[in-house]
Amino acid sequence: MAGYEYVSPEQLAGFDKYKYSALDTNPLSLYIMHPFWNTIVKVFPTWLAPNLITFSGFLLVVFNFLLMAYFDPDFYASAPGHKHVPDWVWIVVGILNFVAYTLDGVDGKQARRTNSSTPLGELFDHGLDSWSCVYFVVTVYSIFGRGSTGVSVFVLYLLLWVVLFSFILSHWEKYNTGILFLPWGYDLSQVTISFVYIVTAVVGVEAWYEPFLFNFLYRDLFTAMIIGCAICVTLPMSLLNFFSVLLINLSLSPVQCQLIVCQMSSTRCPTLNWLLLPLFLVVIAVNLGVASYLESVLLYTLTAVFTLAHIHYGVRVVKQLSSHFQIYPFSLRKPNSD
């Protein structure tokens, strides 16, 4: 299993033909963030590998998640009558979130600056982004938390699905159009949330208890922004881009693919993932009362197994592509240059 190869020869051949194509039409990105990133990237030395920048940003997102998990393990810290998260934590999380967002915007520029752009870099970037979707939403959730003034766990579950759906939708869009239309909601959400973290440190979580407008609470605004952005912005723009390219090309590509590897290599993937089977069995067993008393144990076990499976997949794919393209993932040196 340690040497298992997830990427097929057909997919490797697809990667050889792959060319990155993206389009960013967000005014915030075009007129503010890109000029800012163009300045920041000049600070980095030319020997610094873009993938190392990508991974550093991801580690900051994970650190934020772990830091908030330490101070708010059950999501009740922001509720009335509970010990709140220290103000300095909100400041740290806000700054690191913006730094991580900046590194995510700079890594591609560093790759082009050092002439080291590869399909592995894009795959590595988007693969880590798929993990960050979960960490980001759960960390933000601590601003409101649970309780009478917070957001229910079920709503959090729905929000996670909305964010993941938006992420998958963007890659479905690229699979069919050949162009990655960068979603407007990503930049807006990152800048806004970084700012909200800092504001929370200044005004305290109690400020979010008050109505935003009439009886419309800030927690409702938080939920409405995420769902509204997905339904009113991300989904319509993806469909518009898809049908625009469809009318131009007068052709229809397969739409089942949901994995970035298959999207980048122009190959199909199985409709279902085998990891869904044990999850399905556990859900059925718990709901039938067969293993309800073991629900927590089973879910923790599945989480550990799925996490290890994803890590193994990621490591093996990176090693395969590194070997195929004859590059080091975290260095600009070539293997044959040693």
C-alpha positions as CSV (number, residue, x, y, z in Angstrom):
1,M,0.0,0.0,0.0
2,A,2.9,2.3,0.7
3,G,4.0,2.3,-2.9
4,Y,0.5,2.3,-4.4
5,E,0.1,4.5,-7.4
6,Y,-3.1,6.5,-7.7
7,V,-2.3,8.3,-10.9
8,S,-2.8,6.0,-13.9
9,P,-0.5,6.2,-17.0
10,E,-3.5,7.7,-18.9
11,Q,-3.7,10.5,-16.4
12,L,0.1,11.1,-16.4
13,A,-0.2,11.4,-20.2
14,G,-3.0,13.9,-19.7
15,F,-0.8,16.0,-17.3
16,D,1.9,16.2,-20.0
17,K,-0.6,18.0,-22.2
18,Y,-2.1,20.2,-19.5
19,K,-1.8,24.0,-19.6
20,Y,-3.0,26.3,-16.9
21,S,-5.8,28.7,-17.9
22,A,-7.5,31.0,-15.4
23,L,-9.6,34.1,-15.5
24,D,-10.1,36.5,-12.6
25,T,-12.8,39.2,-13.1
26,N,-13.3,40.1,-9.5
27,P,-12.7,43.9,-9.1
28,L,-11.3,43.4,-5.6
29,S,-8.7,41.0,-7.0
30,L,-7.9,43.0,-10.1
31,Y,-7.5,46.5,-8.6
32,I,-6.4,45.8,-5.0
33,M,-5.2,42.3,-4.3
34,H,-3.2,41.6,-7.4
35,P,-1.2,44.8,-7.2
36,F,-0.6,44.1,-3.6
37,W,0.5,40.5,-4.3
38,N,2.8,41.7,-7.2
39,T,4.6,43.9,-4.6
40,I,4.8,41.2,-2.0
41,V,6.2,38.5,-4.3
42,K,9.2,40.6,-4.9
43,V,10.2,40.2,-1.3
44,F,10.6,36.5,-1.7
45,P,14.0,35.2,-2.8
46,T,14.1,33.6,-6.2
47,W,15.3,30.3,-4.8
48,L,12.1,29.8,-2.7
49,A,10.0,27.1,-4.2
50,P,6.3,28.1,-4.9
51,N,5.0,24.9,-3.4
52,L,6.8,25.8,-0.1
53,I,4.8,29.1,-0.1
54,T,1.6,27.2,-0.8
55,F,2.3,24.7,2.0
56,S,3.2,27.5,4.5
57,G,-0.1,29.2,3.9
58,F,-1.9,25.9,4.4
59,L,-0.1,25.3,7.7
60,L,-1.2,28.8,8.9
61,V,-4.8,27.8,8.2
62,V,-4.4,24.5,10.1
63,F,-2.7,26.4,13.0
64,N,-5.7,28.8,13.2
65,F,-8.0,25.8,13.4
66,L,-6.0,24.1,16.1
67,L,-5.6,27.4,18.1
68,M,-9.3,28.0,18.0
69,A,-10.0,24.3,18.8
70,Y,-7.9,24.7,22.0
71,F,-9.7,27.8,23.3
72,D,-13.1,26.8,21.9
73,P,-13.3,23.0,21.8
74,D,-17.1,22.7,21.9
75,F,-18.0,25.9,20.2
76,Y,-19.6,27.4,23.3
77,A,-16.9,30.0,24.1
78,S,-18.8,32.8,22.4
79,A,-22.1,32.0,24.1
80,P,-23.3,34.1,27.1
81,G,-22.1,32.9,30.4
82,H,-19.1,31.0,29.0
83,K,-15.4,31.8,29.2
84,H,-14.7,33.7,25.9
85,V,-11.7,33.3,23.6
86,P,-9.0,35.8,24.6
87,D,-8.8,39.0,22.5
88,W,-5.2,38.3,21.4
89,V,-6.3,35.0,19.9
90,W,-8.7,36.8,17.5
91,I,-6.0,39.2,16.5
92,V,-3.5,36.4,15.8
93,V,-6.1,34.4,13.9
94,G,-7.1,37.5,11.8
95,I,-3.5,38.3,10.9
96,L,-2.6,34.7,10.1
97,N,-5.7,34.2,8.0
98,F,-4.8,37.2,5.9
99,V,-1.2,36.1,5.6
100,A,-2.4,32.6,4.5
101,Y,-4.7,34.3,1.9
102,T,-1.8,36.4,0.7
103,L,0.5,33.4,0.4
104,D,-2.2,31.6,-1.6
105,G,-2.3,34.6,-4.0
106,V,1.5,34.9,-4.2
107,D,2.5,31.3,-4.9
108,G,1.4,31.3,-8.5
109,K,3.2,34.6,-9.1
110,Q,6.4,33.1,-7.6
111,A,6.1,30.1,-9.9
112,R,5.9,32.4,-13.0
113,R,8.6,34.7,-11.6
114,T,11.0,31.7,-11.3
115,N,9.8,29.9,-14.4
116,S,8.9,26.9,-12.3
117,S,5.2,26.5,-13.1
118,T,4.2,22.8,-13.3
119,P,0.9,20.9,-13.1
120,L,2.1,19.5,-9.8
121,G,2.1,23.1,-8.4
122,E,-1.5,23.7,-9.3
123,L,-2.6,20.3,-8.1
124,F,-0.8,20.8,-4.8
125,D,-2.4,24.2,-4.4
126,H,-5.9,23.2,-5.2
127,G,-5.6,19.9,-3.2
128,L,-4.7,21.9,-0.1
129,D,-7.5,24.3,-0.8
130,S,-10.0,21.4,-0.6
131,W,-8.8,20.8,3.0
132,S,-8.8,24.5,3.8
133,C,-12.5,24.7,3.0
134,V,-13.3,22.8,6.2
135,Y,-10.7,24.4,8.5
136,F,-11.7,27.9,7.4
137,V,-15.5,27.5,7.9
138,V,-15.1,25.7,11.3
139,T,-12.7,28.4,12.6
140,V,-15.0,31.2,11.5
141,Y,-17.9,29.3,13.3
142,S,-16.3,30.1,16.7
143,I,-17.1,33.8,16.2
144,F,-20.8,33.0,16.9
145,G,-20.6,29.4,18.2
146,R,-23.5,27.5,19.6
147,G,-26.1,28.4,22.1
148,S,-29.0,30.8,22.1
149,T,-27.0,33.5,20.4
150,G,-25.1,31.2,18.0
151,V,-25.6,29.0,15.0
152,S,-26.7,25.4,15.3
153,V,-24.4,22.6,14.5
154,F,-26.8,21.4,11.8
155,V,-26.5,24.8,10.1
156,L,-22.7,24.5,10.3
157,Y,-23.0,21.2,8.6
158,L,-25.1,22.8,5.8
159,L,-22.6,25.6,5.5
160,L,-19.7,23.2,5.1
161,W,-21.6,21.5,2.3
162,V,-22.3,24.9,0.6
163,V,-18.6,25.8,0.7
164,L,-17.5,22.4,-0.5
165,F,-20.2,22.5,-3.3
166,S,-18.8,25.9,-4.4
167,F,-15.3,24.5,-4.5
168,I,-16.3,21.4,-6.5
169,L,-18.5,23.6,-8.8
170,S,-15.5,25.7,-9.8
171,H,-13.5,22.6,-10.8
172,W,-16.6,21.1,-12.6
173,E,-16.7,24.4,-14.5
174,K,-13.1,24.2,-15.4
175,Y,-13.4,20.6,-16.5
176,N,-16.1,21.6,-19.0
177,T,-14.7,25.0,-20.1
178,G,-10.9,24.4,-19.8
179,I,-10.7,27.7,-17.9
180,L,-10.7,28.2,-14.1
181,F,-13.0,31.2,-13.5
182,L,-11.8,32.3,-10.1
183,P,-14.9,32.7,-7.8
184,W,-15.6,36.2,-6.6
185,G,-16.7,35.0,-3.2
186,Y,-13.3,33.7,-2.2
187,D,-11.5,37.0,-2.1
188,L,-14.4,38.8,-0.6
189,S,-14.8,36.2,2.2
190,Q,-11.1,36.1,3.0
191,V,-10.7,39.9,3.4
192,T,-14.0,40.2,5.2
193,I,-13.4,37.4,7.7
194,S,-9.8,38.6,8.4
195,F,-11.3,42.0,9.3
196,V,-14.1,40.5,11.4
197,Y,-11.6,38.6,13.5
198,I,-9.8,41.8,14.3
199,V,-13.1,43.6,15.0
200,T,-14.1,40.8,17.4
201,A,-11.0,41.4,19.4
202,V,-11.9,45.1,19.7
203,V,-15.6,45.0,20.4
204,G,-15.9,41.5,21.9
205,V,-18.2,38.6,21.0
206,E,-21.0,40.3,22.9
207,A,-21.3,42.8,20.0
208,W,-22.5,40.0,17.7
209,Y,-25.5,39.3,20.1
210,E,-27.2,42.5,18.9
211,P,-29.5,42.6,15.9
212,F,-27.8,43.8,12.7
213,L,-31.0,45.2,11.2
214,F,-34.5,45.1,13.0
215,N,-34.6,41.5,14.2
216,F,-32.0,40.2,11.8
217,L,-29.0,39.0,13.9
218,Y,-25.4,39.0,12.9
219,R,-25.4,35.2,13.0
220,D,-28.2,35.2,10.4
221,L,-26.1,37.6,8.3
222,F,-23.2,35.2,8.5
223,T,-25.3,32.3,7.3
224,A,-27.0,34.4,4.6
225,M,-23.7,35.6,3.2
226,I,-22.3,32.2,2.7
227,I,-25.5,30.6,1.3
228,G,-26.4,33.7,-0.7
229,C,-22.9,34.0,-2.2
230,A,-23.1,30.4,-3.4
231,I,-26.6,30.5,-4.8
232,C,-26.7,34.1,-6.1
233,V,-23.1,34.5,-7.3
234,T,-21.1,31.3,-7.6
235,L,-23.7,29.0,-9.1
236,P,-25.2,31.5,-11.7
237,M,-21.7,32.6,-12.8
238,S,-20.5,29.0,-13.2
239,L,-23.5,28.1,-15.3
240,L,-23.1,31.3,-17.3
241,N,-19.5,30.6,-18.0
242,F,-20.3,26.9,-18.8
243,F,-23.0,27.7,-21.3
244,S,-21.1,30.6,-22.8
245,V,-18.2,28.3,-23.7
246,L,-20.6,25.6,-24.7
247,L,-22.2,27.9,-27.3
248,I,-18.8,29.0,-28.5
249,N,-17.4,25.5,-28.9
250,L,-20.7,23.8,-29.8
251,S,-19.6,20.8,-27.9
252,L,-20.4,19.1,-24.5
253,S,-17.8,17.6,-22.2
254,P,-18.5,14.9,-19.6
255,V,-19.7,16.4,-16.3
256,Q,-19.3,13.6,-13.8
257,C,-15.7,14.3,-12.8
258,Q,-15.3,15.8,-9.4
259,L,-11.6,15.2,-8.7
260,I,-9.0,17.8,-9.5
261,V,-6.6,15.1,-10.8
262,C,-9.1,14.0,-13.4
263,Q,-10.0,17.5,-14.3
264,M,-6.4,18.4,-14.9
265,S,-5.6,15.2,-16.8
266,S,-8.9,15.3,-18.8
267,T,-9.8,11.8,-17.7
268,R,-12.9,10.4,-16.0
269,C,-13.0,9.2,-12.5
270,P,-15.3,6.6,-10.8
271,T,-18.7,8.0,-9.9
272,L,-18.4,6.9,-6.3
273,N,-15.4,6.8,-3.9
274,W,-14.9,3.7,-1.8
275,L,-14.6,5.8,1.3
276,L,-18.4,6.5,1.1
277,L,-19.2,2.8,1.8
278,P,-18.0,2.6,5.4
279,L,-19.6,6.0,6.1
280,F,-22.9,4.8,4.6
281,L,-22.8,1.6,6.7
282,V,-22.1,3.5,9.9
283,V,-24.9,6.0,9.3
284,I,-27.3,3.1,8.6
285,A,-26.2,1.1,11.6
286,V,-26.6,4.1,14.0
287,N,-30.0,5.1,12.6
288,L,-31.3,1.6,12.9
289,G,-30.2,1.5,16.6
290,V,-27.7,-1.3,15.9
291,A,-24.7,0.7,17.0
292,S,-26.1,3.9,18.4
293,Y,-24.1,3.5,21.6
294,L,-20.9,3.4,19.5
295,E,-21.7,6.4,17.4
296,S,-19.0,8.6,18.8
297,V,-16.3,5.9,18.6
298,L,-17.3,5.0,15.1
299,L,-17.2,8.6,13.9
300,Y,-13.9,9.3,15.5
301,T,-12.5,6.1,13.9
302,L,-13.8,7.0,10.5
303,T,-12.4,10.5,10.8
304,A,-9.0,9.1,11.6
305,V,-9.1,6.5,8.8
306,F,-10.4,9.1,6.2
307,T,-7.7,11.6,7.2
308,L,-4.9,9.0,6.9
309,A,-6.3,7.9,3.5
310,H,-6.4,11.4,2.2
311,I,-2.8,12.1,3.4
312,H,-1.6,8.9,1.8
313,Y,-3.3,9.8,-1.4
314,G,-1.8,13.3,-1.4
315,V,1.7,12.1,-0.6
316,R,1.6,9.4,-3.2
317,V,0.3,11.6,-6.0
318,V,2.9,14.3,-5.2
319,K,5.6,11.7,-5.4
320,Q,4.3,10.2,-8.6
321,L,4.1,13.6,-10.3
322,S,7.4,14.7,-8.9
323,S,9.0,11.6,-10.4
324,H,7.2,12.0,-13.7
325,F,8.2,15.7,-14.2
326,Q,11.6,15.1,-12.6
327,I,11.3,17.9,-10.0
328,Y,11.5,18.3,-6.2
329,P,8.1,19.5,-4.8
330,F,9.7,21.9,-2.3
331,S,12.8,23.0,-4.2
332,L,13.7,24.6,-7.5
333,R,16.6,22.2,-8.0
334,K,16.3,19.4,-10.5
335,P,17.0,15.8,-9.4
336,N,19.7,15.4,-12.1
337,S,21.5,18.5,-10.9
338,D,22.8,17.0,-7.7
